Amino acid sequence: MTPTTTLAARVAAWQPVSMLDWPGRVAATAFISGCPFRCAYCHNPDLIAARPHGEEADALIEHLVSRRGWIDGVVITGGEPTSDPELVPLLETLNDIGIPVKLDTNGSRPETLARVLENGLVQMVALDVKTVPERYDALTGWPGSARAVDESIQVVLDSGVDHEFRTTAWPGALTVDDFPRIARRLERGRRYVIQQFRPEQTLRPEAADVLPFSPDTLRSIAALCNEHIPTVVRGAA
């Protein structure tokens, strides 16, 4: 595959540069449409429905080629990238042009995640762990999601690829005691990120009415989780 190949990946939009999406790198960010989960607090609800592919994937590749040597990574996020059957050709093209890839995933497709990691198509993974297993299916609206995410956790832990696990701290799906439980499942992991819930945009309006955990509470939670895995808080003042 060459950079001139027309790609069919469902890239709904992309940002030419970001200093935040892959800490330590100057990266572009591509948003893949389509997601099997229906989390009430989803902050990208416009990307849940899969859209027919257009020319955005090709435009992204052209941008990366033209900025080669300045941009040193691309973040593939969503939506849920692994739900796109054309994800692998996109990653292969990025590999061909020598651009490192960070993949953001909800863990719903462990077989796809395993494939891209085994083939060396991704250099960094950020895997969402949304809640404790017994609440997963109700939160996501997707039967079997807890099992799929558990498989994805093991895929990442066994891969040797740089990674972080992330939990958005939405009190509608989590109690304070749940975070250390999650952290114990991730003990072999490199980093656990607890992200503050942002109520500005949600899939379900009532999700925005849930009062977020206070920054002090999140820091206290992180201290407990640090007993199992290095833990940081993002997005809390």
C-alpha positions as YAML, in Angstrom:
chain: A
units: angstrom
residues:
- id: 1
  name: MET
  ca: [0.00, 0.00, 0.00]
- id: 2
  name: THR
  ca: [1.27, 3.46, -0.87]
- id: 3
  name: PRO
  ca: [0.34, 6.92, 0.41]
- id: 4
  name: THR
  ca: [-1.50, 7.55, -2.87]
- id: 5
  name: THR
  ca: [-3.96, 4.69, -2.28]
- id: 6
  name: THR
  ca: [-7.56, 5.83, -1.80]
- id: 7
  name: LEU
  ca: [-8.58, 4.89, 1.73]
- id: 8
  name: ALA
  ca: [-12.05, 3.87, 2.85]
- id: 9
  name: ALA
  ca: [-11.60, 4.40, 6.59]
- id: 10
  name: ARG
  ca: [-14.46, 6.31, 8.23]
- id: 11
  name: VAL
  ca: [-12.44, 9.39, 9.16]
- id: 12
  name: ALA
  ca: [-15.17, 11.88, 10.00]
- id: 13
  name: ALA
  ca: [-12.78, 14.73, 10.81]
- id: 14
  name: TRP
  ca: [-9.18, 15.38, 11.79]
- id: 15
  name: GLN
  ca: [-7.12, 18.02, 13.54]
- id: 16
  name: PRO
  ca: [-3.85, 19.03, 11.89]
- id: 17
  name: VAL
  ca: [-1.93, 19.34, 15.16]
- id: 18
  name: SER
  ca: [-2.38, 18.68, 18.87]
- id: 19
  name: MET
  ca: [0.01, 18.99, 21.79]
- id: 20
  name: LEU
  ca: [-2.39, 17.27, 24.20]
- id: 21
  name: ASP
  ca: [-3.70, 14.06, 22.63]
- id: 22
  name: TRP
  ca: [-0.33, 12.29, 22.77]
- id: 23
  name: PRO
  ca: [1.71, 13.86, 25.58]
- id: 24
  name: GLY
  ca: [5.31, 14.44, 24.53]
- id: 25
  name: ARG
  ca: [4.55, 14.44, 20.81]
- id: 26
  name: VAL
  ca: [3.34, 16.88, 18.19]
- id: 27
  name: ALA
  ca: [0.49, 14.84, 16.74]
- id: 28
  name: ALA
  ca: [-2.40, 15.04, 14.34]
- id: 29
  name: THR
  ca: [-5.70, 13.56, 15.52]
- id: 30
  name: ALA
  ca: [-8.18, 11.60, 13.40]
- id: 31
  name: PHE
  ca: [-11.75, 10.89, 14.50]
- id: 32
  name: ILE
  ca: [-13.28, 7.63, 13.27]
- id: 33
  name: SER
  ca: [-17.09, 7.48, 13.22]
- id: 34
  name: GLY
  ca: [-19.06, 4.57, 14.59]
- id: 35
  name: CYS
  ca: [-19.21, 3.12, 18.11]
- id: 36
  name: PRO
  ca: [-21.11, 0.12, 19.53]
- id: 37
  name: PHE
  ca: [-21.37, 1.68, 23.00]
- id: 38
  name: ARG
  ca: [-24.06, 4.12, 24.13]
- id: 39
  name: CYS
  ca: [-22.56, 5.59, 27.29]
- id: 40
  name: ALA
  ca: [-24.82, 8.30, 28.69]
- id: 41
  name: TYR
  ca: [-21.93, 10.70, 29.34]
- id: 42
  name: CYS
  ca: [-20.22, 10.27, 25.93]
- id: 43
  name: HIS
  ca: [-18.58, 13.58, 25.02]
- id: 44
  name: ASN
  ca: [-18.46, 12.81, 21.26]
- id: 45
  name: PRO
  ca: [-22.07, 11.76, 20.58]
- id: 46
  name: ASP
  ca: [-21.90, 13.02, 16.99]
- id: 47
  name: LEU
  ca: [-19.42, 10.22, 16.24]
- id: 48
  name: ILE
  ca: [-21.54, 7.31, 17.50]
- id: 49
  name: ALA
  ca: [-23.29, 6.66, 14.18]
- id: 50
  name: ALA
  ca: [-21.05, 5.27, 11.44]
- id: 51
  name: ARG
  ca: [-20.83, 7.61, 8.46]
- id: 52
  name: PRO
  ca: [-19.91, 6.68, 4.89]
- id: 53
  name: HIS
  ca: [-16.27, 7.40, 4.20]
- id: 54
  name: GLY
  ca: [-15.37, 10.51, 2.26]
- id: 55
  name: GLU
  ca: [-12.05, 12.08, 1.39]
- id: 56
  name: GLU
  ca: [-10.92, 12.90, 4.92]
- id: 57
  name: ALA
  ca: [-8.64, 9.86, 5.26]
- id: 58
  name: ASP
  ca: [-6.76, 10.72, 2.09]
- id: 59
  name: ALA
  ca: [-6.54, 14.37, 3.13]
- id: 60
  name: LEU
  ca: [-5.09, 13.30, 6.48]
- id: 61
  name: ILE
  ca: [-2.39, 11.22, 4.79]
- id: 62
  name: GLU
  ca: [-1.49, 14.10, 2.46]
- id: 63
  name: HIS
  ca: [-1.19, 16.39, 5.47]
- id: 64
  name: LEU
  ca: [1.06, 13.97, 7.34]
- id: 65
  name: VAL
  ca: [3.32, 13.42, 4.34]
- id: 66
  name: SER
  ca: [3.66, 17.17, 3.79]
- id: 67
  name: ARG
  ca: [4.53, 17.73, 7.49]
- id: 68
  name: ARG
  ca: [6.83, 14.75, 7.86]
- id: 69
  name: GLY
  ca: [9.70, 15.65, 10.17]
- id: 70
  name: TRP
  ca: [7.57, 18.12, 12.10]
- id: 71
  name: ILE
  ca: [4.56, 16.02, 13.13]
- id: 72
  name: ASP
  ca: [5.85, 12.96, 14.97]
- id: 73
  name: GLY
  ca: [2.64, 11.03, 15.57]
- id: 74
  name: VAL
  ca: [-1.04, 10.61, 14.82]
- id: 75
  name: VAL
  ca: [-3.80, 9.77, 17.29]
- id: 76
  name: ILE
  ca: [-6.62, 7.58, 15.98]
- id: 77
  name: THR
  ca: [-9.70, 8.10, 18.13]
- id: 78
  name: GLY
  ca: [-13.45, 8.14, 17.78]
- id: 79
  name: GLY
  ca: [-16.13, 7.00, 18.01]
- id: 80
  name: GLU
  ca: [-14.47, 3.63, 18.22]
- id: 81
  name: PRO
  ca: [-11.69, 3.05, 15.67]
- id: 82
  name: THR
  ca: [-11.71, -0.75, 15.97]
- id: 83
  name: SER
  ca: [-15.36, -0.82, 14.83]
- id: 84
  name: ASP
  ca: [-14.23, 0.38, 11.38]
- id: 85
  name: PRO
  ca: [-13.44, -2.57, 9.07]
- id: 86
  name: GLU
  ca: [-11.06, -0.28, 7.17]
- id: 87
  name: LEU
  ca: [-8.94, 0.59, 10.21]
- id: 88
  name: VAL
  ca: [-6.14, -1.83, 9.34]
- id: 89
  name: PRO
  ca: [-5.52, -0.41, 5.83]
- id: 90
  name: LEU
  ca: [-5.37, 3.07, 7.37]
- id: 91
  name: LEU
  ca: [-2.82, 1.92, 9.96]
- id: 92
  name: GLU
  ca: [-0.80, 0.13, 7.28]
- id: 93
  name: THR
  ca: [-0.63, 3.34, 5.27]
- id: 94
  name: LEU
  ca: [0.51, 5.31, 8.31]
- id: 95
  name: ASN
  ca: [3.14, 2.65, 8.93]
- id: 96
  name: ASP
  ca: [4.29, 2.91, 5.30]
- id: 97
  name: ILE
  ca: [4.92, 6.64, 5.63]
- id: 98
  name: GLY
  ca: [6.68, 6.20, 8.96]
- id: 99
  name: ILE
  ca: [4.20, 7.96, 11.26]
- id: 100
  name: PRO
  ca: [3.90, 6.50, 14.80]
- id: 101
  name: VAL
  ca: [0.31, 5.80, 15.88]
- id: 102
  name: LYS
  ca: [-1.51, 6.14, 19.18]
- id: 103
  name: LEU
  ca: [-4.81, 4.25, 19.22]
- id: 104
  name: ASP
  ca: [-7.65, 5.27, 21.54]
- id: 105
  name: THR
  ca: [-10.09, 2.40, 22.08]
- id: 106
  name: ASN
  ca: [-12.96, 1.33, 24.29]
- id: 107
  name: GLY
  ca: [-11.83, -2.29, 24.10]
- id: 108
  name: SER
  ca: [-14.98, -3.57, 22.40]
- id: 109
  name: ARG
  ca: [-13.05, -5.45, 19.67]
- id: 110
  name: PRO
  ca: [-10.23, -7.38, 21.36]
- id: 111
  name: GLU
  ca: [-9.53, -9.43, 18.24]
- id: 112
  name: THR
  ca: [-8.92, -6.31, 16.15]
- id: 113
  name: LEU
  ca: [-6.81, -4.78, 18.90]
- id: 114
  name: ALA
  ca: [-4.71, -7.94, 19.10]
- id: 115
  name: ARG
  ca: [-4.21, -7.96, 15.33]
- id: 116
  name: VAL
  ca: [-2.94, -4.40, 15.06]
- id: 117
  name: LEU
  ca: [-0.63, -4.82, 18.04]
- id: 118
  name: GLU
  ca: [0.78, -8.15, 16.85]
- id: 119
  name: ASN
  ca: [1.49, -6.61, 13.45]
- id: 120
  name: GLY
  ca: [3.31, -3.62, 14.95]
- id: 121
  name: LEU
  ca: [0.85, -1.09, 13.53]
- id: 122
  name: VAL
  ca: [0.39, 0.84, 16.79]
- id: 123
  name: GLN
  ca: [3.05, 2.30, 19.08]
- id: 124
  name: MET
  ca: [0.80, 3.49, 21.92]
- id: 125
  name: VAL
  ca: [-2.63, 2.38, 23.18]
- id: 126
  name: ALA
  ca: [-5.05, 4.25, 25.43]
- id: 127
  name: LEU
  ca: [-7.73, 1.81, 26.59]
- id: 128
  name: ASP
  ca: [-10.86, 3.02, 28.36]
- id: 129
  name: VAL
  ca: [-11.98, 1.04, 31.40]
- id: 130
  name: LYS
  ca: [-15.32, 2.64, 32.09]
- id: 131
  name: THR
  ca: [-16.57, 0.94, 35.23]
- id: 132
  name: VAL
  ca: [-16.53, -2.29, 37.23]
- id: 133
  name: PRO
  ca: [-17.60, -5.47, 35.36]
- id: 134
  name: GLU
  ca: [-21.06, -5.84, 36.88]
- id: 135
  name: ARG
  ca: [-22.14, -2.40, 35.62]
- id: 136
  name: TYR
  ca: [-20.51, -2.50, 32.20]
- id: 137
  name: ASP
  ca: [-23.32, -3.86, 30.05]
- id: 138
  name: ALA
  ca: [-25.89, -1.49, 31.56]
- id: 139
  name: LEU
  ca: [-23.61, 1.51, 31.06]
- id: 140
  name: THR
  ca: [-22.67, 0.74, 27.47]
- id: 141
  name: GLY
  ca: [-25.95, -0.78, 26.33]
- id: 142
  name: TRP
  ca: [-23.92, -3.54, 24.69]
- id: 143
  name: PRO
  ca: [-24.29, -7.09, 26.06]
- id: 144
  name: GLY
  ca: [-20.91, -8.74, 26.46]
- id: 145
  name: SER
  ca: [-19.01, -5.48, 26.76]
- id: 146
  name: ALA
  ca: [-17.49, -6.38, 30.15]
- id: 147
  name: ARG
  ca: [-16.06, -9.61, 28.76]
- id: 148
  name: ALA
  ca: [-14.72, -7.89, 25.63]
- id: 149
  name: VAL
  ca: [-13.00, -5.16, 27.63]
- id: 150
  name: ASP
  ca: [-11.46, -7.71, 29.99]
- id: 151
  name: GLU
  ca: [-9.99, -9.51, 26.97]
- id: 152
  name: SER
  ca: [-8.68, -6.21, 25.61]
- id: 153
  name: ILE
  ca: [-7.02, -5.41, 28.94]
- id: 154
  name: GLN
  ca: [-5.13, -8.69, 28.75]
- id: 155
  name: VAL
  ca: [-4.18, -8.06, 25.11]
- id: 156
  name: VAL
  ca: [-2.65, -4.71, 26.05]
- id: 157
  name: LEU
  ca: [-0.90, -6.02, 29.16]
- id: 158
  name: ASP
  ca: [0.65, -8.89, 27.20]
- id: 159
  name: SER
  ca: [1.64, -6.80, 24.16]
- id: 160
  name: GLY
  ca: [4.70, -4.94, 25.44]
- id: 161
  name: VAL
  ca: [3.38, -1.82, 23.67]
- id: 162
  name: ASP
  ca: [3.38, 1.49, 25.53]
- id: 163
  name: HIS
  ca: [-0.06, 2.08, 26.99]
- id: 164
  name: GLU
  ca: [-2.31, 3.75, 29.48]
- id: 165
  name: PHE
  ca: [-5.68, 2.79, 30.89]
- id: 166
  name: ARG
  ca: [-8.28, 5.53, 31.35]
- id: 167
  name: THR
  ca: [-11.45, 5.93, 33.37]
- id: 168
  name: THR
  ca: [-13.74, 8.92, 33.00]
- id: 169
  name: ALA
  ca: [-14.95, 9.67, 36.52]
- id: 170
  name: TRP
  ca: [-18.70, 9.87, 35.92]
- id: 171
  name: PRO
  ca: [-20.46, 9.35, 39.27]
- id: 172
  name: GLY
  ca: [-23.46, 7.88, 37.47]
- id: 173
  name: ALA
  ca: [-21.43, 4.72, 36.81]
- id: 174
  name: LEU
  ca: [-18.77, 4.75, 39.53]
- id: 175
  name: THR
  ca: [-18.40, 5.00, 43.28]
- id: 176
  name: VAL
  ca: [-15.21, 6.04, 45.06]
- id: 177
  name: ASP
  ca: [-14.58, 2.41, 46.01]
- id: 178
  name: ASP
  ca: [-14.78, 1.24, 42.39]
- id: 179
  name: PHE
  ca: [-11.56, 2.92, 41.28]
- id: 180
  name: PRO
  ca: [-9.18, 0.82, 43.41]
- id: 181
  name: ARG
  ca: [-11.04, -2.27, 42.19]
- id: 182
  name: ILE
  ca: [-10.32, -1.24, 38.63]
- id: 183
  name: ALA
  ca: [-6.72, -0.43, 39.49]
- id: 184
  name: ARG
  ca: [-6.19, -3.91, 40.91]
- id: 185
  name: ARG
  ca: [-7.21, -5.39, 37.54]
- id: 186
  name: LEU
  ca: [-4.53, -3.26, 35.88]
- id: 187
  name: GLU
  ca: [-1.62, -4.01, 38.22]
- id: 188
  name: ARG
  ca: [0.74, -5.06, 35.42]
- id: 189
  name: GLY
  ca: [-0.02, -1.87, 33.52]
- id: 190
  name: ARG
  ca: [2.20, 1.14, 33.01]
- id: 191
  name: ARG
  ca: [-0.18, 4.00, 33.78]
- id: 192
  name: TYR
  ca: [-3.76, 4.62, 34.94]
- id: 193
  name: VAL
  ca: [-5.41, 7.94, 34.11]
- id: 194
  name: ILE
  ca: [-8.51, 9.13, 35.96]
- id: 195
  name: GLN
  ca: [-10.21, 11.76, 33.81]
- id: 196
  name: GLN
  ca: [-12.58, 14.35, 35.20]
- id: 197
  name: PHE
  ca: [-16.11, 14.08, 33.79]
- id: 198
  name: ARG
  ca: [-17.03, 17.03, 31.58]
- id: 199
  name: PRO
  ca: [-20.77, 17.79, 31.57]
- id: 200
  name: GLU
  ca: [-20.67, 20.29, 28.69]
- id: 201
  name: GLN
  ca: [-21.71, 17.75, 26.03]
- id: 202
  name: THR
  ca: [-23.24, 14.33, 26.68]
- id: 203
  name: LEU
  ca: [-25.20, 11.73, 24.74]
- id: 204
  name: ARG
  ca: [-28.07, 11.87, 27.23]
- id: 205
  name: PRO
  ca: [-28.99, 15.28, 28.66]
- id: 206
  name: GLU
  ca: [-29.65, 13.84, 32.12]
- id: 207
  name: ALA
  ca: [-26.04, 12.64, 32.31]
- id: 208
  name: ALA
  ca: [-24.92, 16.26, 32.47]
- id: 209
  name: ASP
  ca: [-26.97, 16.77, 35.63]
- id: 210
  name: VAL
  ca: [-24.76, 14.39, 37.61]
- id: 211
  name: LEU
  ca: [-22.46, 16.36, 39.90]
- id: 212
  name: PRO
  ca: [-18.80, 15.53, 39.12]
- id: 213
  name: PHE
  ca: [-16.40, 14.28, 41.78]
- id: 214
  name: SER
  ca: [-14.47, 17.15, 43.34]
- id: 215
  name: PRO
  ca: [-10.79, 17.55, 42.38]
- id: 216
  name: ASP
  ca: [-9.79, 16.68, 45.95]
- id: 217
  name: THR
  ca: [-11.83, 13.49, 45.80]
- id: 218
  name: LEU
  ca: [-10.18, 12.49, 42.52]
- id: 219
  name: ARG
  ca: [-6.73, 13.09, 43.97]
- id: 220
  name: SER
  ca: [-7.60, 10.96, 46.99]
- id: 221
  name: ILE
  ca: [-8.85, 8.22, 44.67]
- id: 222
  name: ALA
  ca: [-5.62, 8.40, 42.67]
- id: 223
  name: ALA
  ca: [-3.58, 7.95, 45.84]
- id: 224
  name: LEU
  ca: [-5.45, 4.72, 46.58]
- id: 225
  name: CYS
  ca: [-5.01, 3.49, 43.01]
- id: 226
  name: ASN
  ca: [-1.29, 4.24, 43.16]
- id: 227
  name: GLU
  ca: [-0.92, 1.24, 45.44]
- id: 228
  name: HIS
  ca: [-1.63, -0.94, 42.39]
- id: 229
  name: ILE
  ca: [-0.54, 1.03, 39.30]
- id: 230
  name: PRO
  ca: [1.01, 4.49, 38.70]
- id: 231
  name: THR
  ca: [-2.02, 6.79, 38.59]
- id: 232
  name: VAL
  ca: [-2.59, 10.40, 37.54]
- id: 233
  name: VAL
  ca: [-5.62, 12.69, 37.37]
- id: 234
  name: ARG
  ca: [-6.41, 14.69, 34.24]
- id: 235
  name: GLY
  ca: [-8.81, 17.54, 33.76]
- id: 236
  name: ALA
  ca: [-9.33, 18.44, 37.42]
- id: 237
  name: ALA
  ca: [-8.48, 21.98, 38.51]
...
